[in-house]
Amino acid sequence: MLTPKQHELLAFIHQRLHDTGISPSFDEMREALDLKSKSGVHRLIGALEEREFIRRLPNRARALEILKLPEGLEETSTPAASDPTPVVPAAANDVVEIPMHGRIAAGTPIEALQGNEGFAVPAALLGPGEHFALEVSGDSMVDEGILDGDFALIRRVDSAREGEIVVALVDEEEATLKTYRREGSMVRLDPANAAYEAQRYEEPRVRIQGRLAGIIRRY
């Protein structure tokens, strides 16, 4: 049995897929159900997934497919008379919503990453794997074309190769965006701005949280 809100959300998704072939956004679902935050939508989506009414297509946060409908919903929705079945799969969607984990320093390290708001990006900018977004604060990476206010798209990994631009968490409390280098037994985090000096740490103090996958700039 579905709760009233679960049933209402499933009906809304089903109708939107029938009308447009594209899944509604989380904001649209929140507004349609008169919820205060998107976290409520995430919980409802998760519950519908657990009950195998819907599934999310990989790496496409807005692409949902309806697997089945509860009894009675077929009659309350309005499919076209010529449709052989009311269950319409989601069309391919080129916009992906990834978590936005706040601001990260491209200079002196700042507070560890927090927040989990959604951030919509073109799917073509992302490769395989799990991704999140960060807003860049500072100018220490300008020679790599990373400017203050840019949005860094980060692929979540826990290791890095020499010369990769990474998100490094220092002492479990300060996050920074830098080029990863090894210097003997030390980790060196290099800026891309002559006005800044490299940061050197003992290896156990540094934890890699992700690798730069792309940059989005708003004008």
Contacts in CASP RR format, 6 or more apart in sequence:
PFRMAT RR
TARGET T0000
AUTHOR 0000-0000-0000
METHOD contacts of the structure
MODEL  1
MLTPKQHELLAFIHQRLHDTGISPSFDEMREALDLKSKSGVHRLIGALEE
REFIRRLPNRARALEILKLPEGLEETSTPAASDPTPVVPAAANDVVEIPM
HGRIAAGTPIEALQGNEGFAVPAALLGPGEHFALEVSGDSMVDEGILDGD
FALIRRVDSAREGEIVVALVDEEEATLKTYRREGSMVRLDPANAAYEAQR
YEEPRVRIQGRLAGIIRRY
2 10 0 8 1.000
2 48 0 8 1.000
2 51 0 8 1.000
2 53 0 8 1.000
2 70 0 8 1.000
3 47 0 8 1.000
5 33 0 8 1.000
5 44 0 8 1.000
6 44 0 8 1.000
6 47 0 8 1.000
6 48 0 8 1.000
6 51 0 8 1.000
7 70 0 8 1.000
7 73 0 8 1.000
8 32 0 8 1.000
8 33 0 8 1.000
9 29 0 8 1.000
9 32 0 8 1.000
9 33 0 8 1.000
9 41 0 8 1.000
9 44 0 8 1.000
9 45 0 8 1.000
9 48 0 8 1.000
10 48 0 8 1.000
10 53 0 8 1.000
10 54 0 8 1.000
10 66 0 8 1.000
10 69 0 8 1.000
10 70 0 8 1.000
10 73 0 8 1.000
11 73 0 8 1.000
11 76 0 8 1.000
11 77 0 8 1.000
12 24 0 8 1.000
12 29 0 8 1.000
12 32 0 8 1.000
12 33 0 8 1.000
13 23 0 8 1.000
13 24 0 8 1.000
13 29 0 8 1.000
13 54 0 8 1.000
13 64 0 8 1.000
13 66 0 8 1.000
14 66 0 8 1.000
14 69 0 8 1.000
14 73 0 8 1.000
14 77 0 8 1.000
14 86 0 8 1.000
14 87 0 8 1.000
14 88 0 8 1.000
15 77 0 8 1.000
15 78 0 8 1.000
16 22 0 8 1.000
16 23 0 8 1.000
16 24 0 8 1.000
16 28 0 8 1.000
17 23 0 8 1.000
17 64 0 8 1.000
17 66 0 8 1.000
17 88 0 8 1.000
17 89 0 8 1.000
17 90 0 8 1.000
18 77 0 8 1.000
18 78 0 8 1.000
18 79 0 8 1.000
18 80 0 8 1.000
18 83 0 8 1.000
18 86 0 8 1.000
18 88 0 8 1.000
21 88 0 8 1.000
21 90 0 8 1.000
21 91 0 8 1.000
22 62 0 8 1.000
22 90 0 8 1.000
22 91 0 8 1.000
22 93 0 8 1.000
23 62 0 8 1.000
23 63 0 8 1.000
23 64 0 8 1.000
23 90 0 8 1.000
23 93 0 8 1.000
24 32 0 8 1.000
24 62 0 8 1.000
25 62 0 8 1.000
25 97 0 8 1.000
25 120 0 8 1.000
26 38 0 8 1.000
26 41 0 8 1.000
26 42 0 8 1.000
26 61 0 8 1.000
26 62 0 8 1.000
26 97 0 8 1.000
26 118 0 8 1.000
27 38 0 8 1.000
29 35 0 8 1.000
29 41 0 8 1.000
29 44 0 8 1.000
30 36 0 8 1.000
30 37 0 8 1.000
30 38 0 8 1.000
30 40 0 8 1.000
30 41 0 8 1.000
33 41 0 8 1.000
33 44 0 8 1.000
35 41 0 8 1.000
38 118 0 8 1.000
45 54 0 8 1.000
45 56 0 8 1.000
45 64 0 8 1.000
48 54 0 8 1.000
49 55 0 8 1.000
49 56 0 8 1.000
52 67 0 8 1.000
52 68 0 8 1.000
53 66 0 8 1.000
53 67 0 8 1.000
53 68 0 8 1.000
53 69 0 8 1.000
53 70 0 8 1.000
54 64 0 8 1.000
54 65 0 8 1.000
54 66 0 8 1.000
54 67 0 8 1.000
55 64 0 8 1.000
55 65 0 8 1.000
55 67 0 8 1.000
56 63 0 8 1.000
56 64 0 8 1.000
56 65 0 8 1.000
57 63 0 8 1.000
57 64 0 8 1.000
57 65 0 8 1.000
57 90 0 8 1.000
57 93 0 8 1.000
59 96 0 8 1.000
59 123 0 8 1.000
59 126 0 8 1.000
59 127 0 8 1.000
59 128 0 8 1.000
59 129 0 8 1.000
60 92 0 8 1.000
60 93 0 8 1.000
60 96 0 8 1.000
60 123 0 8 1.000
61 96 0 8 1.000
61 97 0 8 1.000
61 98 0 8 1.000
62 93 0 8 1.000
62 95 0 8 1.000
62 96 0 8 1.000
62 97 0 8 1.000
62 120 0 8 1.000
63 90 0 8 1.000
63 91 0 8 1.000
63 92 0 8 1.000
63 93 0 8 1.000
64 90 0 8 1.000
65 89 0 8 1.000
65 90 0 8 1.000
66 87 0 8 1.000
66 88 0 8 1.000
66 89 0 8 1.000
67 87 0 8 1.000
68 87 0 8 1.000
69 86 0 8 1.000
69 87 0 8 1.000
74 86 0 8 1.000
77 86 0 8 1.000
79 86 0 8 1.000
79 88 0 8 1.000
93 123 0 8 1.000
94 122 0 8 1.000
94 123 0 8 1.000
94 124 0 8 1.000
95 120 0 8 1.000
95 121 0 8 1.000
95 122 0 8 1.000
95 123 0 8 1.000
96 120 0 8 1.000
96 121 0 8 1.000
96 122 0 8 1.000
96 123 0 8 1.000
96 126 0 8 1.000
96 131 0 8 1.000
97 118 0 8 1.000
97 119 0 8 1.000
97 120 0 8 1.000
97 121 0 8 1.000
98 118 0 8 1.000
98 119 0 8 1.000
98 121 0 8 1.000
98 126 0 8 1.000
98 131 0 8 1.000
98 132 0 8 1.000
98 133 0 8 1.000
98 153 0 8 1.000
99 115 0 8 1.000
99 116 0 8 1.000
99 117 0 8 1.000
99 118 0 8 1.000
99 119 0 8 1.000
99 132 0 8 1.000
99 133 0 8 1.000
100 115 0 8 1.000
100 116 0 8 1.000
100 117 0 8 1.000
100 118 0 8 1.000
100 119 0 8 1.000
100 132 0 8 1.000
100 133 0 8 1.000
100 134 0 8 1.000
100 135 0 8 1.000
101 113 0 8 1.000
101 114 0 8 1.000
101 115 0 8 1.000
101 116 0 8 1.000
101 132 0 8 1.000
101 133 0 8 1.000
101 134 0 8 1.000
102 113 0 8 1.000
102 114 0 8 1.000
102 115 0 8 1.000
102 117 0 8 1.000
102 134 0 8 1.000
102 135 0 8 1.000
103 110 0 8 1.000
103 134 0 8 1.000
103 135 0 8 1.000
103 136 0 8 1.000
103 137 0 8 1.000
104 110 0 8 1.000
104 113 0 8 1.000
104 134 0 8 1.000
104 135 0 8 1.000
104 136 0 8 1.000
104 137 0 8 1.000
104 152 0 8 1.000
104 167 0 8 1.000
104 175 0 8 1.000
104 176 0 8 1.000
104 177 0 8 1.000
105 137 0 8 1.000
105 138 0 8 1.000
105 140 0 8 1.000
105 174 0 8 1.000
105 175 0 8 1.000
105 176 0 8 1.000
105 177 0 8 1.000
106 136 0 8 1.000
106 137 0 8 1.000
106 138 0 8 1.000
106 139 0 8 1.000
106 140 0 8 1.000
106 141 0 8 1.000
106 146 0 8 1.000
106 148 0 8 1.000
106 176 0 8 1.000
106 177 0 8 1.000
106 178 0 8 1.000
106 191 0 8 1.000
107 137 0 8 1.000
107 138 0 8 1.000
107 139 0 8 1.000
107 140 0 8 1.000
107 141 0 8 1.000
107 176 0 8 1.000
107 177 0 8 1.000
107 191 0 8 1.000
107 196 0 8 1.000
108 176 0 8 1.000
109 170 0 8 1.000
109 174 0 8 1.000
109 175 0 8 1.000
109 176 0 8 1.000
109 199 0 8 1.000
110 137 0 8 1.000
110 174 0 8 1.000
110 175 0 8 1.000
110 176 0 8 1.000
111 173 0 8 1.000
111 174 0 8 1.000
111 175 0 8 1.000
112 169 0 8 1.000
112 172 0 8 1.000
112 173 0 8 1.000
112 174 0 8 1.000
112 175 0 8 1.000
113 134 0 8 1.000
113 167 0 8 1.000
113 169 0 8 1.000
113 175 0 8 1.000
113 209 0 8 1.000
118 133 0 8 1.000
119 133 0 8 1.000
119 151 0 8 1.000
121 133 0 8 1.000
121 153 0 8 1.000
121 216 0 8 1.000
125 153 0 8 1.000
125 213 0 8 1.000
125 214 0 8 1.000
125 216 0 8 1.000
126 153 0 8 1.000
126 155 0 8 1.000
126 213 0 8 1.000
127 155 0 8 1.000
127 213 0 8 1.000
129 155 0 8 1.000
129 156 0 8 1.000
130 155 0 8 1.000
130 156 0 8 1.000
131 153 0 8 1.000
131 154 0 8 1.000
131 155 0 8 1.000
131 156 0 8 1.000
131 213 0 8 1.000
132 154 0 8 1.000
132 156 0 8 1.000
133 151 0 8 1.000
133 152 0 8 1.000
133 153 0 8 1.000
133 154 0 8 1.000
133 216 0 8 1.000
134 151 0 8 1.000
134 152 0 8 1.000
134 154 0 8 1.000
134 167 0 8 1.000
134 177 0 8 1.000
135 149 0 8 1.000
135 150 0 8 1.000
135 151 0 8 1.000
135 152 0 8 1.000
136 146 0 8 1.000
136 147 0 8 1.000
136 148 0 8 1.000
136 149 0 8 1.000
136 150 0 8 1.000
136 151 0 8 1.000
136 152 0 8 1.000
136 177 0 8 1.000
137 148 0 8 1.000
137 149 0 8 1.000
138 148 0 8 1.000
138 149 0 8 1.000
139 147 0 8 1.000
139 148 0 8 1.000
139 193 0 8 1.000
139 195 0 8 1.000
140 178 0 8 1.000
140 191 0 8 1.000
140 192 0 8 1.000
140 193 0 8 1.000
140 195 0 8 1.000
140 196 0 8 1.000
141 165 0 8 1.000
141 177 0 8 1.000
141 178 0 8 1.000
141 191 0 8 1.000
141 192 0 8 1.000
141 193 0 8 1.000
142 192 0 8 1.000
142 193 0 8 1.000
143 192 0 8 1.000
143 193 0 8 1.000
143 194 0 8 1.000
144 165 0 8 1.000
144 179 0 8 1.000
144 192 0 8 1.000
145 192 0 8 1.000
145 215 0 8 1.000
146 152 0 8 1.000
146 165 0 8 1.000
146 177 0 8 1.000
146 192 0 8 1.000
146 215 0 8 1.000
147 217 0 8 1.000
149 217 0 8 1.000
150 215 0 8 1.000
150 216 0 8 1.000
150 217 0 8 1.000
151 215 0 8 1.000
151 216 0 8 1.000
151 217 0 8 1.000
151 218 0 8 1.000
152 167 0 8 1.000
152 177 0 8 1.000
152 212 0 8 1.000
152 214 0 8 1.000
152 215 0 8 1.000
153 212 0 8 1.000
153 213 0 8 1.000
153 214 0 8 1.000
153 215 0 8 1.000
153 216 0 8 1.000
154 167 0 8 1.000
154 209 0 8 1.000
154 210 0 8 1.000
154 211 0 8 1.000
154 212 0 8 1.000
154 213 0 8 1.000
155 210 0 8 1.000
155 211 0 8 1.000
155 212 0 8 1.000
155 213 0 8 1.000
156 209 0 8 1.000
156 210 0 8 1.000
157 208 0 8 1.000
157 210 0 8 1.000
157 211 0 8 1.000
158 207 0 8 1.000
158 208 0 8 1.000
158 209 0 8 1.000
158 210 0 8 1.000
159 208 0 8 1.000
160 166 0 8 1.000
160 180 0 8 1.000
160 208 0 8 1.000
160 210 0 8 1.000
160 211 0 8 1.000
161 180 0 8 1.000
162 180 0 8 1.000
162 181 0 8 1.000
162 182 0 8 1.000
163 179 0 8 1.000
163 180 0 8 1.000
163 181 0 8 1.000
164 179 0 8 1.000
164 180 0 8 1.000
164 211 0 8 1.000
164 212 0 8 1.000
165 177 0 8 1.000
165 178 0 8 1.000
165 179 0 8 1.000
165 180 0 8 1.000
165 211 0 8 1.000
165 212 0 8 1.000
166 177 0 8 1.000
166 178 0 8 1.000
166 179 0 8 1.000
166 180 0 8 1.000
166 208 0 8 1.000
166 209 0 8 1.000
166 210 0 8 1.000
166 211 0 8 1.000
166 212 0 8 1.000
167 175 0 8 1.000
167 176 0 8 1.000
167 177 0 8 1.000
167 208 0 8 1.000
167 209 0 8 1.000
167 210 0 8 1.000
167 211 0 8 1.000
167 212 0 8 1.000
168 175 0 8 1.000
168 176 0 8 1.000
168 177 0 8 1.000
168 178 0 8 1.000
168 180 0 8 1.000
168 187 0 8 1.000
168 189 0 8 1.000
168 206 0 8 1.000
168 207 0 8 1.000
168 208 0 8 1.000
168 209 0 8 1.000
169 175 0 8 1.000
169 206 0 8 1.000
169 207 0 8 1.000
169 208 0 8 1.000
169 209 0 8 1.000
170 176 0 8 1.000
170 199 0 8 1.000
170 201 0 8 1.000
170 205 0 8 1.000
170 206 0 8 1.000
171 205 0 8 1.000
172 207 0 8 1.000
175 209 0 8 1.000
176 189 0 8 1.000
176 199 0 8 1.000
177 212 0 8 1.000
178 189 0 8 1.000
178 190 0 8 1.000
178 191 0 8 1.000
178 199 0 8 1.000
179 189 0 8 1.000
179 190 0 8 1.000
179 191 0 8 1.000
179 192 0 8 1.000
180 187 0 8 1.000
180 188 0 8 1.000
180 189 0 8 1.000
180 190 0 8 1.000
180 208 0 8 1.000
181 187 0 8 1.000
181 188 0 8 1.000
181 189 0 8 1.000
181 190 0 8 1.000
181 198 0 8 1.000
182 188 0 8 1.000
183 200 0 8 1.000
185 202 0 8 1.000
185 203 0 8 1.000
186 200 0 8 1.000
186 201 0 8 1.000
186 202 0 8 1.000
186 203 0 8 1.000
187 200 0 8 1.000
187 201 0 8 1.000
187 202 0 8 1.000
187 203 0 8 1.000
187 205 0 8 1.000
187 206 0 8 1.000
188 198 0 8 1.000
188 199 0 8 1.000
188 200 0 8 1.000
189 198 0 8 1.000
189 199 0 8 1.000
189 200 0 8 1.000
189 201 0 8 1.000
189 206 0 8 1.000
190 198 0 8 1.000
191 197 0 8 1.000
191 198 0 8 1.000
END
